Amino acid sequence: MATPNVAAIDLGSNSCRLQIVGSDGSLLLRDSAQVRLSEGLAKTNTLTQEAINRGINCLSRFKEIMNTYGVEHYRAIATEACRVADNGKQFIQMVKEMTGITIDIISAQEEAELTLKGAILNADKNKKYVLVYDLGGASTEITLATNENKPKILYTTSIPLGARNGAEKFDILEYDADKTVLLQSEIRKYVRDFMINSEFLMYKTQCCNIATSSTPLRLFSIAKNTEKYCKEYADGLKLSTKEIDSVIAGVLKMNYAELYASPHIGANRAEIFIAACTIFQTIYQTLELDDLTASLKSAQEAIINELRQQWQN
């Protein structure tokens, strides 16, 4: 039986992403929208009506797109915002009723597994192990695993802070030394626990270090002086952390208006980008990494591969 067009939807705490792949394995479409699902979640522990409306509008549009491409086989996942929100399950049921899309609220463990399977496509095969960290809107996963076709997770942790809830919790819009120190301190505690529990220093010299999410992709685009944010170009690029430090130092000097106007950051990221850079940098500095590879490939690629394998086996 011929492999059909398949799709993956990743409903994150800040963005919702759609990817459609054709029967021959070629990428047909990649789309995303900032739904800000976790906006206000840190204060109320519930998804706001405005966030719910943004999510449903986005998913309704994605459903229309999938229909246009003849997609009948897909998997849609939701992560931290829906995991922790008191009304997360009700929202998912509402999505089903209003759009016809069935969404799985996955555990932090499965999120780490899917992210690893996608990110490892960008791994240096000369390294025996891989470290992957994924900075989301409301959580950040760090995973240590074997670097092979079917990677084995050696240790993973989920930090309950991401770009959006980190910005909201610590009231960070523009760089503020005092507020930034508080966020750094919080992140550092989780990273140090990860280092101890994973015995990371035993693996460090044999590790390929990969960072997923738009934050590294945007920073790498800045580093390479692209005219605007180009995630496809930045995918798979490797930079030293000293180069990344230099880029972040420049970002931290920008006020909100400059962040908003930046072709690499823009309106959708300006209000959370300082917090995102703070979390991102604190992790690689605490781990004392020398370099990082940026990866656009993440959970969606893993889902697409799994769907296609179901038809090919």
Residue pairs with C-beta under 8 A, 6 or more apart in sequence:
1 311
2 23
2 311
3 23
3 24
3 25
3 308
3 311
3 312
4 23
4 70
4 71
4 72
4 73
4 311
5 20
5 21
5 22
5 23
5 28
5 69
5 70
5 71
5 73
6 20
6 21
6 71
6 73
6 74
6 304
6 307
6 308
7 18
7 19
7 20
7 21
7 66
7 69
7 71
7 73
7 74
7 304
8 18
8 19
8 74
8 75
8 76
8 77
8 299
8 300
8 301
8 303
8 304
8 307
9 16
9 17
9 18
9 59
9 62
9 74
9 75
9 76
9 77
9 101
9 103
10 16
10 17
10 76
10 77
10 79
10 298
10 299
10 300
10 303
11 35
11 37
11 55
11 59
11 76
11 77
11 78
11 79
11 82
11 103
12 37
12 79
12 80
12 81
12 136
12 137
13 37
13 38
13 41
13 79
13 80
13 81
13 136
13 137
13 138
13 139
13 162
13 164
13 165
14 34
14 35
14 36
14 37
14 38
14 136
14 137
14 138
14 162
14 163
14 164
14 272
15 32
15 33
15 34
15 35
15 137
15 214
16 32
16 33
16 35
16 37
16 55
16 58
16 59
16 62
17 30
17 31
17 32
17 300
18 29
18 30
18 31
18 32
18 62
18 65
18 66
19 27
19 29
19 30
19 31
19 300
19 301
19 304
20 27
20 28
20 29
20 30
20 65
20 66
20 69
20 71
21 27
21 28
21 304
21 308
22 28
25 308
28 69
29 65
29 69
31 62
31 65
33 54
33 58
33 61
34 268
34 269
35 51
35 54
35 55
35 58
36 51
36 54
36 137
36 164
37 47
37 51
37 54
37 55
37 81
37 82
37 137
38 47
38 51
38 80
38 81
38 137
38 138
38 162
38 164
38 165
39 48
39 50
39 51
39 164
39 168
40 48
40 51
40 168
41 47
41 48
41 51
41 81
41 84
41 85
41 138
41 165
42 165
42 168
42 169
43 168
45 84
45 85
45 86
46 85
46 86
46 87
47 55
47 81
47 82
47 85
47 87
47 88
47 91
52 91
52 94
55 91
55 95
56 94
56 95
56 98
56 99
59 76
59 95
59 99
59 101
60 98
60 99
62 99
62 101
63 99
63 100
63 101
66 74
73 307
73 311
74 101
74 307
75 104
75 303
75 306
75 307
76 101
76 102
76 103
76 104
77 103
77 104
77 105
77 106
77 111
77 114
77 299
77 303
78 88
78 92
78 103
78 104
78 105
78 106
79 105
79 106
79 111
79 136
79 138
79 139
80 108
80 111
80 136
80 137
80 138
80 139
80 158
80 160
80 162
81 88
81 137
81 138
82 88
82 89
82 91
82 92
82 103
82 105
83 105
83 107
83 108
84 138
84 160
85 91
88 105
89 105
92 103
92 105
95 101
95 103
96 102
96 103
106 114
108 139
108 141
108 156
108 158
109 156
111 134
111 141
111 158
111 299
112 132
112 134
112 141
112 143
112 153
112 156
112 158
113 153
113 302
114 298
114 299
114 302
114 303
115 132
115 134
115 141
115 143
115 212
115 298
115 299
115 302
116 130
116 132
116 143
116 145
116 151
116 153
116 302
117 151
117 299
117 301
117 302
117 305
118 212
118 295
118 297
118 298
118 299
118 300
118 301
118 302
119 130
119 132
119 134
119 210
119 212
119 295
119 297
119 298
120 130
120 132
120 145
120 147
120 151
120 210
121 295
121 297
121 301
122 210
122 235
122 236
122 293
122 295
122 297
123 130
123 147
123 208
123 210
123 293
124 147
124 208
124 293
125 147
127 147
127 206
127 207
127 208
128 146
128 147
128 203
128 206
128 207
129 144
129 145
129 146
129 147
129 154
129 203
129 206
129 207
129 208
130 144
130 145
130 146
130 147
130 151
130 207
130 208
130 209
130 210
131 142
131 143
131 144
131 200
131 203
131 207
131 208
131 209
131 210
131 287
131 289
132 141
132 142
132 143
132 145
132 210
132 211
132 212
132 295
133 140
133 141
133 142
133 143
133 210
133 211
133 212
133 283
134 140
134 141
134 211
134 212
134 213
134 298
135 162
135 163
135 211
135 212
135 213
135 215
135 216
135 276
135 279
135 280
135 283
136 162
136 163
136 213
137 162
137 163
137 164
137 165
137 272
138 160
138 161
138 162
138 164
138 165
139 158
139 159
139 160
139 161
139 162
140 158
140 159
140 161
140 162
140 187
140 279
140 283
141 156
141 157
141 158
141 159
142 156
142 157
142 159
142 191
142 194
142 283
143 153
143 155
143 156
144 153
144 154
144 155
144 156
144 198
144 200
144 203
144 207
145 151
145 152
145 153
145 154
146 152
146 154
147 208
154 198
154 203
155 194
155 197
155 198
155 199
157 190
157 193
157 194
157 197
157 198
159 187
159 190
159 191
161 169
161 183
161 186
161 187
161 190
161 279
162 276
162 279
163 215
163 272
163 273
163 275
163 276
163 279
164 272
164 275
166 172
166 183
166 272
166 275
166 276
166 278
166 279
167 173
167 271
167 272
167 274
167 275
167 276
169 183
170 179
170 180
170 182
170 183
170 275
171 179
172 179
172 180
172 183
172 274
172 275
172 278
173 256
173 271
173 274
174 254
174 255
174 256
174 259
174 274
175 252
175 253
175 274
180 274
180 278
183 275
183 278
183 279
183 282
184 278
184 282
187 278
187 279
187 282
187 283
187 286
188 282
188 286
191 282
191 283
191 286
191 287
192 286
194 200
195 201
195 286
195 287
200 287
204 287
204 288
208 293
209 284
209 287
209 289
209 291
209 292
209 293
210 292
210 293
210 294
210 295
211 280
211 284
211 292
211 293
211 294
211 295
212 294
212 295
212 296
212 297
212 298
213 298
214 229
214 231
214 269
215 273
215 276
215 277
215 280
216 234
216 244
216 280
216 292
216 294
216 295
217 229
217 231
217 234
217 235
217 294
217 296
218 229
218 234
218 264
218 265
218 269
218 273
219 244
219 247
219 248
219 251
219 277
219 280
219 294
220 234
220 237
220 239
220 244
220 294
221 228
221 229
221 230
221 231
221 233
221 234
221 264
222 247
222 250
222 251
222 264
223 239
223 243
223 244
223 246
223 247
224 233
224 234
224 237
226 233
226 234
226 264
227 263
228 263
228 264
229 263
229 264
229 265
229 266
231 296
232 296
234 294
234 296
235 294
235 295
235 296
235 297
236 293
236 294
236 295
236 296
237 293
237 294
238 291
238 292
238 293
238 294
239 291
239 292
239 294
240 290
240 291
241 284
241 285
241 289
241 290
241 291
241 292
244 281
244 284
244 292
245 281
248 277
248 280
248 281
251 259
251 265
251 273
251 274
251 277
252 274
252 277
254 262
256 270
256 271
259 265
259 269
259 270
259 273
259 274
260 266
260 267
260 270
262 270
265 273
269 276
284 292
